[in-house]
Amino acid sequence: MKTFFLWLGILVFPALVQAQQIAAKQKITTIEVPVYHSKPGHHQTILHMAYASQEIGNKETWENKDHRKQVYEVDLVFSAYPKKKEDWITSYQSLLERRIEELKKLEPTLGSDTSVRWNLVLQTQCVNEEQAKKLFHGAVFRFRYINGAKAPEILSWQNVDLQKNLPQFQEIQNEVEGIVYGVSDFKDSTVFNAIDRNQWGRMLVITDWTGSMYCYGAQVLLWHRLHFDEAKVKSFVFFNDGNRKLDKQKRAGNTGGVFCCNPDDFEHLLKVMGVVMKLGSGGDTPENNLEAVLKGLRLYKDFDEIVMVADNNAGVRDMSLLPKINKPIRIVLCGVSCGTPIHPHYLEIARKIGGSIHTIEQDIETLSMLKEGQTMDINGVMYKIKKGKLVRMYRG
């Protein structure tokens, strides 16, 4: 660990300056890590900046006009590339100065509060520019609520009464972006693992974007960001099961809350996801998966595979729409551990249209080939074909 100095908001390398320049100085600690991950258990806001740029891509995520938040620590995250200073195209000193100035514009108290801890974090797990660009770059504000303010406990949108005991929207957005930019870890890597190991062609990705699925949908974007230059994801479709429509008003094929997005503009993609989240978080358990698939098929043609990210704990509201779909669907099922039964709706979808099911460890791709009376072990649970359907077999 090394210590440099922050002078009037500028990182100063002592070997490059004269003694009289070091005034009103504030220590800044430099840390080297292979890959940056934020500290769990803190209120924090993640601000991302493009590689070698000082522009903050998501300024709207930091809201502090009423001064309820006090920043007490800032991580400034870079990639340590190139390794040799003589190969630098962008000066760390100049870039850091510009980044700090942008952060101070966003949160003016950073210019006057000398108690704030500053950390310059250099990520070393990169040997070329391509690897460096895939790492997170930007800043993380850690803050506390002050003046008697408490962290919000409910969503602040319309129909708040439907959303009691859920975290504030901005807190969820920060968590999602933390996963997307590789800053936050996730406990269940089902989605990332399934997509990464299967090497599918150009994908139309249909994603359940309701309350329990945010951390899983974020993994799709993380994978997309890390493989952005390969253009494997051709289109995204997000569904939230009705934009807060009352459950009794939801009808197969006409539930609503389905949003499509071009994946080429990553910042726009994140904003669309925020809007979809803001408009609705699910409601009752069944979701409008197939309505979302059909909308994607109507709008997009240039893809090789349909990949659906779905919740095994939620059924499919609109199974009656299945005969209208004539393309196989790769179903990545979340909330599945070894020995967990697969929801019968997803078994039926995969079997009837020649699709497949993918869990954190297993790829089940031969469901449509099973014949009457045949059995199959799926995720540690035995199934048997009875009258054309996969039925769970019980012991004893």
ABEGO torsion letter per residue (X at the ends): XBBBBBBGGBBBBAAABBAAABBGBBBBBBBBBABBBBBBGBBBBBBBBBBGBABBABAAABBAAAGABBBABBBBBBBBOBABAAABABBAAAAAAAAAAAAAAABAAAAABAABBBBBBBBABBABAAAAAABBBEBBBBBBBBGGBBBBABBABBGAAAABGBBBAAAAAAAAAAAAAGABBBABAAAAAAAAAAGBBBBBBBBBBBAAAAAAAAAAAAAAAAAAAAGABABBBBBAGGGGBBAAABBBGAAEGBBBBBAABAAAAAAAAAAAAAAEAGEBABBBAAAAAAAAAAABABBABBBBBBBAABBBAAAAAAAABABBBBBBBBGBBBGBBBBAAAAAAAAAAGBBBBBAABBBAAAAABBBGBBBBBGGBBBBBBGGBBBBBBBX
